[in-house]
Amino acid sequence: MKKLILSAAILLGGLSMQAGNVAVTSSMVQSVNVSQDEYKEVDAVPAAIKTALDNAYPGVKLDKAYVNEKKEYKIEITVRGEKSTVYTDASGNIIKK
């Protein structure tokens, strides 16, 4: 009888050890406020931006331009048949995003 109780205790102890090793993973979703990064299309860009783009990309063609609340410009350009997007500030300094 003692062997039966001892065997049951060892068996239950072994099962509880495996149950304690269950890994729980969780994912957290972070909400980001993008309202200040929303760009609105504009018809014209400052001359400083045009000059900076002409110097940086010879033969550049401005397709579309957008501006956000922080006066950062998102400009879609075409250079030698290749389309690209460039971000600048109002002074024409290119911003990496």
Backbone torsions as a table, in degrees:
resi	resn	phi	psi	omega
1	MET	NA	-39.5	179.4
2	LYS	-63.4	-37.6	179.6
3	LYS	-66.0	-36.4	179.3
4	LEU	-66.9	-43.5	178.9
5	ILE	-67.7	-42.0	178.7
6	LEU	-63.8	-41.7	178.3
7	SER	-63.8	-41.8	179.4
8	ALA	-65.2	-40.5	179.6
9	ALA	-65.7	-41.6	179.2
10	ILE	-66.3	-43.1	179.8
11	LEU	-63.2	-46.9	179.2
12	LEU	-67.0	-36.1	177.0
13	GLY	-64.8	-40.1	178.0
14	GLY	-65.7	-39.4	178.3
15	LEU	-67.6	-38.2	-179.3
16	SER	-70.6	-27.5	177.4
17	MET	-67.8	-41.0	179.5
18	GLN	-70.3	-35.4	179.3
19	ALA	-67.6	-27.8	-179.5
20	GLY	-75.8	-13.8	-177.2
21	ASN	-96.0	18.1	-179.8
22	VAL	-75.4	126.3	179.8
23	ALA	-90.1	132.5	178.7
24	VAL	-109.9	124.5	177.5
25	THR	-112.8	145.1	176.7
26	SER	-138.4	150.3	176.6
27	SER	-114.9	142.8	-178.8
28	MET	-116.5	131.7	178.7
29	VAL	-102.5	127.7	-178.5
30	GLN	-105.6	128.2	178.4
31	SER	-90.0	131.8	-178.8
32	VAL	-119.0	132.7	177.5
33	ASN	-82.8	113.6	-177.3
34	VAL	-106.2	14.9	-175.6
35	SER	-62.0	-32.9	-179.3
36	GLN	-81.5	-9.8	176.9
37	ASP	-100.1	6.1	179.0
38	GLU	-75.2	129.1	-177.7
39	TYR	-102.4	142.5	175.9
40	LYS	-117.8	138.2	-176.8
41	GLU	-68.4	139.4	177.0
42	VAL	-124.9	157.6	-178.8
43	ASP	-85.8	-31.5	-175.7
44	ALA	-135.6	152.6	176.4
45	VAL	-117.1	157.1	178.0
46	PRO	-59.4	151.8	-179.4
47	ALA	-59.8	-32.5	179.7
48	ALA	-62.0	-35.9	179.2
49	ILE	-70.1	-43.5	178.7
50	LYS	-60.3	-43.2	179.6
51	THR	-64.2	-45.0	-179.8
52	ALA	-62.6	-41.8	179.2
53	LEU	-68.1	-38.8	177.1
54	ASP	-62.6	-38.1	178.8
55	ASN	-72.0	-39.1	-176.9
56	ALA	-78.4	-35.4	-175.8
57	TYR	-131.0	87.1	179.6
58	PRO	-58.0	134.3	-179.7
59	GLY	80.8	20.4	-176.8
60	VAL	-72.8	145.3	174.4
61	LYS	-124.0	122.8	178.6
62	LEU	-81.1	120.2	-179.9
63	ASP	-90.8	-55.1	-179.9
64	LYS	-143.0	153.7	178.0
65	ALA	-135.3	141.9	179.2
66	TYR	-132.9	154.0	178.5
67	VAL	-136.1	147.2	175.8
68	ASN	-111.4	-175.8	-176.9
69	GLU	-64.5	-27.3	-179.5
70	LYS	-86.2	11.4	-179.3
71	LYS	60.5	36.2	172.4
72	GLU	-99.5	138.4	-175.8
73	TYR	-106.9	136.1	172.3
74	LYS	-109.2	116.3	-173.2
75	ILE	-121.4	123.9	175.5
76	GLU	-91.3	123.8	-175.3
77	ILE	-126.1	164.2	171.9
78	THR	-128.9	125.8	178.1
79	VAL	-126.1	117.4	179.9
80	ARG	51.1	43.7	177.2
81	GLY	81.4	-1.9	-179.3
82	GLU	-105.0	124.4	-179.6
83	LYS	-85.7	144.7	-178.9
84	SER	-153.7	166.0	176.4
85	THR	-122.4	132.3	-179.0
86	VAL	-125.0	140.3	176.4
87	TYR	-110.1	132.4	179.1
88	THR	-137.1	164.8	169.8
89	ASP	-94.8	-179.2	-176.7
90	ALA	-64.7	-22.1	-178.9
91	SER	-86.6	-5.7	179.9
92	GLY	96.8	2.7	178.0
93	ASN	-74.0	128.6	-178.8
94	ILE	-75.8	132.4	-177.9
95	ILE	-109.2	136.2	176.7
96	LYS	-91.1	128.3	177.8
97	LYS	-128.7	NA	NA
